[in-house]
Amino acid sequence: MRIKDIFKEKTVFSFEVFPPKKTSPIEVIYSTLDELQGLHPDFISVTFGAGGSGNSRYALDIASRIKDSGIIPMLHLPCINFTKAEIDAALTEAQQRGIENILALRGDINPDIEPVEDFRHASDLITYIKTKGCFDIAGACYPECHPDAENMVEDIINLRKKVEAGADHLITQLFFDNDHFYEFREKAAIAGINVPIEAGIMPVVNKNQIERMVTTCGASLPSKFVRIMTKYEHNPEALRDAGIAYAVNQIVDLVASGVDGIHLYTMNNPYVARKISEAVSGIIGA
């Protein structure tokens, strides 16, 4: 089933997982998947290692396992470090495995890897995928502006290019202040971007981890969020519970404000995903 069709029926609720490191066996992710699948998300997305990471093979295998369990998989596909031939191979294998949902990404720039530049932008990849089969294509977006964009105007223009190239729906990078999402959603609508936009939510379970993620994606930290991290940074269990509560509050507000969907960055933590899923199950389905 194509994910774009689910948006016509309900508020979408989905998860993201990532493959284990190349030095770890793929089996370490399977118990996590079993628990996440039991929560019945609408789909589970799988990150795809950038060129040179060594875990790209895992991503396809994990997506296949998700599909075999009866859950819709979405395969992330970054392009900046891949040749057209490598992208062709990934798309062909995805089709052979019955994986028809792709998140098309430029991918992070790795200073240690020279970009291939067969595809310089995600919009280039989306245009190319449209010629290669009947895929449902998602694009990424940044409520607080892409770190590489000069300003939000430029970022929205680039986002519109993704949609015009064929992106069927969008998933946002993480954010911690819902007002940033609402302002972004309004700007996107004014720009004529009318595809569903799923809000990306990351629960805080580790201060160092969240600070690292914020550095890479450009999300800001509201003062009430900073107070939570400061008060509980030396109490892992309290920080985890506070982070879960904060994410639940975000989701409740977003759903009440008519969000198209919630994409939960699980960080491969089934306990956190389960607690949040249980807390919002009646809200998402209402």
C-alpha positions in Angstrom: 0.0 0.0 0.0 1.2 3.5 -0.8 1.5 5.7 2.3 0.0 8.8 0.5 -3.3 6.9 0.5 -3.3 6.5 4.3 -3.4 10.3 4.8 -6.8 10.3 3.1 -8.2 8.1 5.8 -6.7 9.1 9.1 -4.0 11.0 11.1 -1.0 8.9 10.2 1.2 7.6 13.0 4.6 6.1 12.1 8.0 5.2 13.4 11.6 5.5 12.3 14.4 3.0 13.0 18.0 2.7 11.9 20.2 -0.3 11.0 22.8 -1.5 13.5 26.4 -0.4 13.0 28.3 -2.4 10.4 30.3 -4.1 13.2 27.1 -5.4 14.7 24.9 -8.3 13.4 21.6 -7.4 11.9 19.8 -9.6 14.4 20.2 -6.9 17.1 17.5 -4.9 15.5 15.0 -7.7 15.1 13.8 -7.8 18.7 13.3 -4.0 18.5 11.2 -4.5 15.3 9.1 -7.2 16.9 8.1 -4.8 19.8 7.5 -1.8 17.5 5.4 -3.9 15.1 3.2 -4.9 18.0 2.3 -1.2 18.4 0.7 -1.2 14.9 2.1 1.9 13.4 0.9 2.9 9.9 4.4 2.5 8.6 8.0 2.1 9.7 10.8 4.0 7.9 14.3 2.6 7.8 17.4 4.9 7.4 19.8 4.0 4.7 23.5 4.4 5.3 25.2 7.1 3.4 28.0 6.2 1.0 30.8 4.4 2.9 28.8 3.7 6.0 28.6 0.0 5.3 25.1 -0.6 6.6 23.1 0.1 3.4 22.7 -3.7 2.9 21.0 -3.9 6.3 18.4 -1.3 5.4 16.9 -3.3 2.6 16.8 -6.5 4.7 15.2 -4.6 7.6 12.6 -3.1 5.3 11.8 -6.5 3.9 11.4 -7.9 7.4 9.0 -5.1 8.3 7.0 -5.8 5.1 6.8 -9.5 5.9 5.4 -8.7 9.3 2.4 -6.9 7.7 3.6 -3.4 8.4 4.3 -1.0 5.5 8.0 -0.1 5.2 9.5 3.1 3.9 13.1 3.0 2.7 15.2 6.1 3.1 17.3 6.8 0.0 20.1 9.5 0.2 21.7 10.4 -3.0 24.7 12.7 -2.6 27.2 9.9 -2.2 25.7 7.4 -4.7 26.0 7.0 -8.4 23.0 6.6 -10.7 24.0 3.0 -11.1 23.9 2.5 -7.3 20.5 4.2 -7.0 19.2 2.1 -9.9 20.4 -1.1 -8.0 18.7 0.0 -4.8 15.4 0.9 -6.6 15.4 -2.4 -8.5 15.9 -4.4 -5.4 13.3 -2.5 -3.5 10.8 -3.3 -6.3 11.8 -6.9 -6.3 11.2 -7.0 -2.5 7.8 -5.3 -2.9 9.0 -2.1 -1.2 7.1 0.8 -2.8 7.6 3.7 -0.4 10.8 5.8 -0.6 12.0 8.8 1.4 14.1 10.6 -1.1 17.0 12.6 0.5 20.1 14.5 -0.4 21.8 13.0 2.6 24.3 14.5 4.9 27.6 15.9 3.6 30.5 13.8 5.0 33.7 15.8 4.9 35.6 12.6 4.7 33.8 11.4 1.5 33.9 13.3 -1.8 30.3 13.7 -3.0 29.5 11.8 -6.2 27.1 14.6 -7.3 25.2 12.5 -9.9 22.3 13.9 -7.8 23.1 17.2 -6.1 19.6 17.7 -4.5 16.8 15.6 -3.2 14.6 17.1 -6.0 17.0 15.7 -8.5 16.5 12.2 -7.0 12.7 12.6 -6.8 12.6 13.5 -10.5 14.8 10.4 -11.3 12.8 8.0 -9.2 9.6 9.1 -11.0 11.1 7.6 -14.2 12.0 4.3 -12.5 8.7 2.8 -11.3 5.6 3.3 -9.4 6.9 4.4 -6.1 5.3 6.5 -3.4 7.9 9.3 -2.7 8.2 11.3 0.5 10.5 14.3 1.0 12.1 15.8 4.1 11.5 19.3 5.4 12.8 21.6 8.1 10.3 23.6 10.2 13.2 25.9 11.4 15.0 26.1 8.0 17.5 23.7 6.5 20.9 24.4 7.9 22.4 24.8 4.4 19.7 27.3 3.2 20.4 31.0 3.4 16.9 31.7 4.8 13.4 30.3 5.1 12.3 31.8 1.8 15.0 29.9 0.0 14.2 26.8 1.9 10.5 26.9 1.1 11.3 27.5 -2.6 13.5 24.4 -2.6 10.8 22.4 -0.8 8.3 23.4 -3.5 10.8 22.1 -6.1 10.6 18.7 -4.3 6.8 18.7 -4.4 6.7 19.8 -8.1 9.2 17.0 -8.9 6.8 14.5 -7.4 7.0 14.2 -3.6 3.7 12.8 -2.5 4.0 13.9 1.2 6.6 15.3 3.6 8.2 14.4 6.9 9.7 17.1 9.1 13.0 17.1 10.9 12.6 17.0 14.7 11.5 20.1 16.5 10.6 20.9 20.1 8.4 24.0 19.8 5.1 23.4 18.0 4.8 27.1 17.1 7.7 26.6 14.7 5.8 23.8 13.0 2.6 25.9 12.7 4.5 28.8 11.2 6.2 26.5 8.7 3.0 24.8 7.7 1.4 28.2 7.0 4.4 29.4 4.9 4.3 26.1 3.0 0.6 26.5 2.3 1.1 30.1 1.1 3.8 28.8 -1.3 1.3 26.3 -2.8 2.7 23.2 -1.1 -0.5 21.2 -0.5 0.8 17.7 0.2 0.4 16.1 3.6 3.1 17.1 6.1 3.9 14.7 8.9 5.5 16.2 12.1 8.7 14.5 13.2 8.9 14.1 17.0 11.9 12.9 18.9 11.5 12.0 22.6 14.5 13.1 24.8 16.1 10.2 26.6 19.7 11.3 26.6 21.1 14.9 26.9 24.2 14.3 24.9 22.3 12.6 22.1 19.7 15.4 21.8 22.4 18.1 21.8 24.2 16.2 19.0 21.0 15.9 17.0 20.1 19.6 17.5 23.6 20.6 16.2 23.1 18.6 13.0 19.5 19.6 12.2 19.3 23.2 13.5 16.4 22.7 15.8 16.1 25.2 18.7 15.5 24.3 22.3 12.6 26.1 24.1 13.4 27.3 27.6 11.0 24.8 29.2 12.8 22.0 27.3 16.2 23.3 28.6 14.9 23.3 32.1 13.9 19.7 31.8 17.3 18.7 30.5 19.1 20.7 33.2 17.1 19.4 36.1 17.2 15.7 35.1 20.4 15.3 33.1 22.0 13.3 35.9 18.9 11.2 36.5 18.5 9.0 33.4 15.1 7.5 34.4 13.6 10.9 35.3 14.9 12.4 32.1 13.4 9.6 30.1 10.0 9.9 31.7 10.1 13.7 31.4 11.1 13.4 27.7 8.2 11.0 27.1 5.8 13.4 28.7 7.1 16.3 26.7 6.7 14.4 23.4 3.2 13.3 24.4 2.2 16.9 25.1 3.6 18.0 21.7 1.6 15.2 19.9 -1.6 16.1 21.7 -1.3 19.7 20.7 -0.4 18.8 17.1 -3.3 16.4 16.6 -5.7 19.0 18.1 -4.4 21.5 15.6 -5.1 19.2 12.6 -1.6 17.8 11.9 -1.6 15.3 9.0 0.5 12.8 10.9 3.1 12.1 13.6 6.5 10.5 12.7 8.2 9.2 15.9 12.0 9.1 15.8 12.2 6.0 18.1 16.0 5.9 18.2 15.5 2.1 18.3 14.0 2.3 21.8 10.8 0.2 21.9 10.1 1.2 25.6 9.8 4.9 24.7 7.8 4.2 21.6 5.4 2.0 23.5 4.8 4.5 26.3 4.1 7.3 23.8 1.9 5.1 21.6 -0.2 4.0 24.6 -0.6 7.6 25.7 -1.8 8.9 22.4 -3.6 5.9 21.0 -7.1 7.3 21.7 -6.1 10.8 20.4 -4.6 9.6 17.1 -7.6 7.4 16.4 -10.2 9.9 17.4 
